Amino acid sequence: MANGTSKFLYWILFLASTAAFVFAIATHWEYLTLILPFVCTFFVKAMDII
């Protein structure tokens, strides 16, 4: 179980990576799939699933 500080950090990283992913979609960036693992990983860590 993650403590509150690390969960907060994972939520911030999830939101930042999601914003980068949305920006990559909006600008038609060729490598947008490179951001997707970060979005998924930080979401799962923030939800304390793993």
Summary of the structure (lengths in Angstrom):
residues: 50
radius of gyration: 11.9
end to end distance: 8.3
largest distance: 37.5
contacts: 114
relative contact order: 0.20
helix: 74%
strand: 0%
